[in-house]
Amino acid sequence: MKEWTLEAPNQANRRLIGDTLSEAIVNNWRQITATHPLGGAPGYHLDRVHVRYARGILGGKGGVEVVIQHRSLNHEGTLPCGDVRTATVWIYARPEDCPEPFDLELGARDEG
């Protein structure tokens, strides 16, 4: 198992653990959305989760940028509504952890 660190507000960084970076993101998705909330009370619909290494982030140290495109769910929590919003999450990582950009499949929707 490997370990990465999720950069979170108020220096409440979180550990992400997995055999691969993509596994760590998927397995710790609730932890990621707890520190970087998406959507409203009914939840959210994921349109795209794009992962790539970015050299200049995290104080110039570089790391992985997870770009989350999402929409809020309607009041019944069943259908996406509104415009697509983008949230960006940073993870302390090395270039070899993410040599090529990729998209994650996390399912179309998650309850907030």
ChimeraX attribute file (.defattr): number of C-alpha atoms within 10 A of each C-alpha:
attribute: neighborCount
match mode: 1-to-1
recipient: residues
	/A:1	7
	/A:2	10
	/A:3	15
	/A:4	21
	/A:5	15
	/A:6	24
	/A:7	20
	/A:8	16
	/A:9	9
	/A:10	7
	/A:11	8
	/A:12	9
	/A:13	14
	/A:14	16
	/A:15	15
	/A:16	22
	/A:17	18
	/A:18	16
	/A:19	10
	/A:20	14
	/A:21	20
	/A:22	17
	/A:23	14
	/A:24	18
	/A:25	22
	/A:26	17
	/A:27	15
	/A:28	18
	/A:29	14
	/A:30	15
	/A:31	16
	/A:32	20
	/A:33	13
	/A:34	12
	/A:35	17
	/A:36	14
	/A:37	14
	/A:38	24
	/A:39	19
	/A:40	15
	/A:41	13
	/A:42	16
	/A:43	22
	/A:44	25
	/A:45	25
	/A:46	21
	/A:47	19
	/A:48	18
	/A:49	18
	/A:50	16
	/A:51	23
	/A:52	19
	/A:53	24
	/A:54	20
	/A:55	15
	/A:56	10
	/A:57	15
	/A:58	16
	/A:59	8
	/A:60	9
	/A:61	12
	/A:62	18
	/A:63	26
	/A:64	25
	/A:65	22
	/A:66	22
	/A:67	17
	/A:68	21
	/A:69	18
	/A:70	24
	/A:71	23
	/A:72	26
	/A:73	23
	/A:74	17
	/A:75	13
	/A:76	8
	/A:77	19
	/A:78	15
	/A:79	15
	/A:80	21
	/A:81	15
	/A:82	10
	/A:83	10
	/A:84	15
	/A:85	14
	/A:86	14
	/A:87	13
	/A:88	13
	/A:89	17
	/A:90	21
	/A:91	24
	/A:92	21
	/A:93	21
	/A:94	16
	/A:95	14
	/A:96	8
	/A:97	16
	/A:98	19
	/A:99	10
	/A:100	10
	/A:101	13
	/A:102	14
	/A:103	14
	/A:104	15
	/A:105	13
	/A:106	15
	/A:107	10
	/A:108	12
	/A:109	19
	/A:110	17
	/A:111	16
	/A:112	18
